[in-house]
Amino acid sequence: MKIALFGYGKMGKEIEQIALQRKHEIALKIDENNIASITKEDLQKCDVAIEFSTPASAVSNMTRCFLSGVPVVVGTTGWYDRLEKVKKLCEENDGCLFYASNFSIGVNIFFKMNEELAKIMNNYADYDVSMEEIHHVHKLDAPSGTAISLANQVTDNLKRKKKWVNTQTKKTDELEIISKRIDEVPGTHTVKYHSAIDDIEITHKAHNRKGFAMGAVLAAEFVKGKSGVFGMNDLMHLPAGRQGFNIF
């Protein structure tokens, strides 16, 4: 399979390694230095595109793929306020979009645990809930896309929480997300239920980027030759549920 890779930073290089190990070819490496010279014909030589660039360029890169008839897998976050526009553009061009706030298999299992725990906690009003997410200082968006997904799952399933806020709060109907950016640290997400008696925490900590890169390549293999909009629930054959992409 021939892959066009948008974004050739640390994640792009990790994806390249995994793709080559799985006998694929990186036919195009696209970043800010050469994107102006990439043509529709160049993209059409590829079977699929993987997009891990920046929030500012992600939508234009997806648009290029739709207009070229190339399925696109998107791992960039921070653009979800334009999600409905992107979906419509994908549909109008009979395109294929696979997007996820996190491509790690472990994180997507974590998502399902988070949903179920929130449902259980409807019966236990003594517990309040808060979230913390920690990333390296180069992470451009806050809260992270993964944190937004987790937060939306809580507000969807825990009736006493109506919305999330990216700051400390004392309002009982708001879910507090604290974002920290600390040098070169692994991505960590924690959902904490706390009461006067005890605390319950679920945490996912990424040791490296390999899990995200592997998931992105598996998604690229999944979408080859397809049209429509897909996510990790489709790839992992998980029960349908909110994947957390509406940030409002």
Buried (B, 14 or more C-beta within 10 A) or exposed (E): BBBBBBBBEEBBBBBBBBBEEEEBEBBBBBBEEEBEEBEEEBBEEBBBBBBBBBBEBBBEBBBBBBEBBBBBBBBBBBBBEEBEEBBEBBBEBEBBBBBBBBBBBBBBBBBBEBBEBBBBBEEEEEBBBBBBBBBEEEBEBBBBBBBBBBBBBBBBBBEBBEEBEBEEBEEEEBBBBBBEBEEEBEBBBBBBBBEEEEEBEBEBEBEEBBBBBBBBBBBBBBBEEBBBBBBBBBBBEBEEEBBBBEBE
